[in-house]
Amino acid sequence: MLFIKESQSLRFIRFNRAGEDLLGWPKETLIGKNDYDFWPKEQAEFFVEKDRETPESGSVVDIPEEPISNAPSRRSHPAYEKVPILDTAG
């Protein structure tokens, strides 16, 4: 799964087919939305914390398990690496 979020709002701006298949939603449902639009508050806060950690660290953030509790696909604990994509201003 590959997705890209805008760094300030953390809204999804790109989503690939593997992400659609894993989560069970078409990318059109995800683009322009953020984690709070899909996940319970506690889960969304976990995602946002890791999303904010990634550009702050300037390096890959490894997440051995990231719980997903209410996606239509019901997959529960995929592993992720979050990678910052930095421009010349950081």
C-alpha positions as CSV (number, residue, x, y, z in Angstrom):
1,M,0.0,0.0,0.0
2,L,1.2,3.5,-0.8
3,F,-0.4,6.7,0.1
4,I,0.7,10.3,0.4
5,K,-0.6,12.9,2.8
6,E,-0.3,16.7,2.7
7,S,2.1,17.6,5.5
8,Q,0.0,20.3,7.3
9,S,-3.6,19.0,7.1
10,L,-2.5,15.3,6.8
11,R,-5.2,14.8,4.2
12,F,-4.7,12.0,1.7
13,I,-3.6,13.3,-1.7
14,R,-2.5,10.1,-3.4
15,F,-3.6,6.5,-2.8
16,N,-2.7,3.4,-4.8
17,R,-4.7,0.3,-5.8
18,A,-3.1,-1.8,-3.0
19,G,-4.4,0.7,-0.5
20,E,-7.9,0.5,-1.9
21,D,-7.7,-3.3,-1.7
22,L,-6.3,-3.3,1.8
23,L,-8.8,-0.8,3.3
24,G,-11.8,-1.7,1.1
25,W,-12.5,1.9,-0.1
26,P,-11.9,3.4,-3.5
27,K,-9.3,6.2,-3.6
28,E,-12.0,8.7,-4.4
29,T,-13.4,8.1,-0.9
30,L,-10.1,8.7,0.7
31,I,-8.6,11.7,-1.3
32,G,-9.1,15.0,0.5
33,K,-10.0,13.3,3.8
34,N,-7.9,12.7,7.0
35,D,-7.8,9.9,9.5
36,Y,-10.5,11.5,11.7
37,D,-12.9,11.0,8.8
38,F,-12.5,7.2,8.9
39,W,-11.2,6.0,12.2
40,P,-12.3,6.2,15.9
41,K,-10.7,9.1,17.7
42,E,-8.0,7.1,19.5
43,Q,-7.0,5.3,16.4
44,A,-6.9,8.5,14.3
45,E,-4.7,10.1,17.0
46,F,-2.2,7.2,16.8
47,F,-2.0,7.7,13.0
48,V,-1.6,11.5,13.3
49,E,1.1,11.1,16.0
50,K,3.1,8.8,13.6
51,D,2.4,11.1,10.7
52,R,3.8,14.1,12.6
53,E,6.8,12.1,13.8
54,T,7.9,11.3,10.3
55,P,8.8,14.7,8.9
56,E,10.0,15.9,12.3
57,S,12.5,13.0,12.4
58,G,13.5,13.5,8.7
59,S,13.8,9.8,8.4
60,V,11.8,6.6,8.0
61,V,9.5,5.8,10.9
62,D,9.0,2.0,11.2
63,I,5.7,0.9,12.6
64,P,5.7,-2.9,13.2
65,E,2.0,-3.0,13.7
66,E,-0.6,-0.2,13.0
67,P,-4.1,-1.2,14.2
68,I,-6.9,-0.7,11.7
69,S,-10.2,-1.5,13.4
70,N,-13.0,-0.4,11.2
71,A,-12.0,-0.7,7.5
72,P,-14.5,-2.6,5.4
73,S,-11.8,-5.2,4.8
74,R,-11.4,-5.8,8.5
75,R,-7.6,-6.4,8.3
76,S,-6.3,-5.6,11.7
77,H,-2.5,-5.1,12.1
78,P,-0.5,-4.3,8.9
79,A,3.2,-3.2,9.3
80,Y,4.2,0.2,7.8
81,E,7.1,2.4,7.1
82,K,6.3,6.1,6.9
83,V,8.8,8.0,4.7
84,P,9.0,11.8,4.7
85,I,9.0,13.4,1.2
86,L,10.8,16.7,1.9
87,D,11.1,19.7,-0.4
88,T,14.0,22.2,-0.4
89,A,12.4,24.0,2.6
90,G,12.1,20.8,4.5
